[in-house]
């Protein structure tokens, strides 16, 4: 495995993202919706750095499996529980690559009539983008390689690593 981001670099990027989000939503209460399982570590760090009130909820979407590419078929396996009607929503994801999952979730959440929906991802992996999606906040833009650690996994392995690594091919 090849190191990409250290714990210290991750912490700096998370703090910077939280600062921008807090400024953008000053005076508002935010509903932060994490996509399980990958986002939970990033989301926990992010919400602790926010200086605005926030409620947290989760969805679980499945589109991968034991491979390094999306199956293209997306299904919701856990729905949100908070009412998001007329509320500001921030979707938090660990990594966005093809864009298919986030596009699906954006369409789904918009059906509940939130005031606004924005997207925050720790990793924006542009090399695999199949559909353009709005990414309002990104910690790191990566062009190639399969990444693990800090919530990112390969077949449920490596998710708990405290730094981010590229798997050597």
C-alpha positions as CSV (number, residue, x, y, z in Angstrom):
1,X,0.0,0.0,0.0
2,X,1.2,3.4,-0.9
3,X,0.6,6.3,1.5
4,X,-1.6,9.1,0.1
5,X,-2.7,11.2,3.2
6,X,-1.5,11.0,6.8
7,X,-3.6,11.4,9.9
8,X,-2.3,15.0,10.3
9,X,-3.1,15.9,6.7
10,X,-6.6,14.4,7.0
11,X,-7.3,16.4,10.2
12,X,-6.2,19.6,8.5
13,X,-8.5,19.0,5.5
14,X,-11.5,18.0,7.7
15,X,-11.0,21.2,9.8
16,X,-10.8,23.3,6.6
17,X,-14.0,21.8,5.2
18,X,-15.9,22.2,8.5
19,X,-14.8,25.9,8.6
20,X,-16.2,26.5,5.1
21,X,-19.4,24.6,5.8
22,X,-19.9,26.5,9.1
23,X,-19.4,29.8,7.3
24,X,-21.8,28.9,4.5
25,X,-24.5,27.8,6.9
26,X,-24.0,30.5,9.6
27,X,-27.2,31.1,11.5
28,X,-28.8,27.9,10.2
29,X,-29.2,24.4,11.6
30,X,-27.9,21.8,9.2
31,X,-29.1,18.2,8.7
32,X,-26.0,16.1,7.9
33,X,-26.7,12.8,6.2
34,X,-23.9,10.3,6.0
35,X,-23.8,7.5,3.6
36,X,-22.9,4.3,5.4
37,X,-20.6,2.6,5.9
38,X,-17.8,4.6,4.4
39,X,-18.6,8.1,5.6
40,X,-19.0,7.4,9.3
41,X,-15.4,8.2,10.3
42,X,-15.2,11.3,8.1
43,X,-18.7,12.4,9.2
44,X,-17.8,12.0,12.9
45,X,-14.7,14.1,12.5
46,X,-16.5,16.7,10.4
47,X,-19.4,17.3,12.7
48,X,-17.2,17.7,15.7
49,X,-15.4,20.6,13.9
50,X,-18.6,22.4,12.8
51,X,-19.4,25.6,14.7
52,X,-23.1,25.5,13.8
53,X,-25.9,23.4,15.1
54,X,-26.3,20.1,13.2
55,X,-28.4,17.0,13.4
56,X,-27.0,13.8,12.0
57,X,-28.7,11.0,10.1
58,X,-27.6,8.2,7.9
59,X,-28.6,6.3,4.8
60,X,-27.1,3.2,3.5
61,X,-26.8,2.6,-0.2
62,X,-25.3,-0.4,-1.9
63,X,-23.6,-0.3,-5.3
64,X,-20.3,-2.1,-4.8
65,X,-19.5,-5.6,-3.4
66,X,-16.3,-7.5,-3.5
67,X,-14.8,-5.6,-6.5
68,X,-13.1,-2.3,-7.1
69,X,-15.8,-1.0,-9.5
70,X,-19.5,0.0,-8.9
71,X,-22.1,-2.6,-10.1
72,X,-24.1,0.3,-11.4
73,X,-27.2,-0.9,-9.6
74,X,-28.0,1.2,-6.5
75,X,-30.4,0.3,-3.7
76,X,-31.3,1.9,-0.4
77,X,-30.8,-0.5,2.5
78,X,-31.3,2.1,5.2
79,X,-33.5,5.1,4.8
80,X,-33.2,8.5,6.6
81,X,-35.2,8.9,9.8
82,X,-35.2,12.7,10.2
83,X,-37.8,14.9,8.5
84,X,-35.8,17.0,6.0
85,X,-38.8,19.0,4.6
86,X,-37.8,22.7,4.3
87,X,-34.4,22.0,5.9
88,X,-30.9,22.5,4.7
89,X,-29.3,19.1,4.1
90,X,-25.6,18.2,3.6
91,X,-24.9,14.8,2.2
92,X,-21.5,13.5,3.5
93,X,-19.7,10.8,1.5
94,X,-16.3,9.2,1.9
95,X,-15.6,9.1,-1.9
96,X,-17.4,10.0,-5.0
97,X,-16.2,8.3,-8.2
98,X,-18.7,7.3,-10.9
99,X,-21.3,9.8,-9.5
100,X,-24.1,7.3,-9.9
101,X,-24.7,6.7,-6.2
102,X,-24.7,10.4,-5.3
103,X,-27.0,11.3,-8.2
104,X,-29.4,8.6,-7.1
105,X,-29.4,9.9,-3.5
106,X,-29.7,13.5,-4.5
107,X,-32.9,12.7,-6.6
108,X,-34.2,10.6,-3.7
109,X,-33.7,13.3,-1.0
110,X,-35.1,16.0,-3.2
111,X,-38.4,14.1,-3.3
112,X,-38.8,15.1,0.4
113,X,-38.7,18.8,-0.4
114,X,-35.7,20.0,1.6
115,X,-34.8,23.7,1.4
116,X,-31.4,22.9,0.0
117,X,-29.2,19.9,-0.6
118,X,-25.4,20.1,-0.9
119,X,-22.7,17.4,-1.2
120,X,-19.5,17.1,0.8
121,X,-17.0,14.3,0.0
122,X,-13.7,13.6,1.5
123,X,-12.3,12.2,-1.8
124,X,-13.5,13.4,-5.3
125,X,-12.2,10.7,-7.6
126,X,-12.7,12.2,-11.0
127,X,-11.2,9.4,-13.2
128,X,-14.2,7.2,-12.9
129,X,-16.9,9.9,-13.2
130,X,-19.7,8.6,-15.4
131,X,-22.3,11.3,-14.6
132,X,-21.7,14.9,-13.5
133,X,-22.9,15.6,-10.0
134,X,-22.6,18.8,-8.0
135,X,-19.8,18.5,-5.4
136,X,-19.9,21.5,-3.1
137,X,-17.1,20.5,-0.7
138,X,-14.2,18.2,-1.4
139,X,-11.3,17.4,0.8
140,X,-9.0,15.9,-1.9
141,X,-9.3,15.5,-5.7
142,X,-7.7,12.2,-6.8
143,X,-7.3,11.1,-10.4
144,X,-6.3,7.5,-10.2
145,X,-5.9,4.4,-8.0
146,X,-8.0,2.5,-5.5
147,X,-7.9,4.0,-2.1
148,X,-8.5,2.5,1.4
149,X,-8.4,3.7,5.0
150,X,-10.2,6.4,6.9
151,X,-13.6,4.7,6.2
152,X,-12.7,3.6,2.6
153,X,-12.6,-0.1,2.2
154,X,-12.0,-2.9,-0.2
155,X,-14.4,-5.8,0.5
156,X,-14.9,-4.5,4.1
157,X,-11.1,-4.5,4.8
158,X,-8.8,-1.6,5.6
159,X,-11.7,0.7,6.6
160,X,-10.2,1.4,10.1
161,X,-6.8,2.5,9.0
162,X,-6.1,6.0,10.3
163,X,-4.6,7.3,7.1
164,X,-5.4,6.9,3.4
165,X,-3.5,4.5,1.1
166,X,-3.5,3.6,-2.5
167,X,-3.6,-0.2,-3.1
168,X,-0.6,-1.0,-5.4
169,X,-1.7,-2.8,-8.5
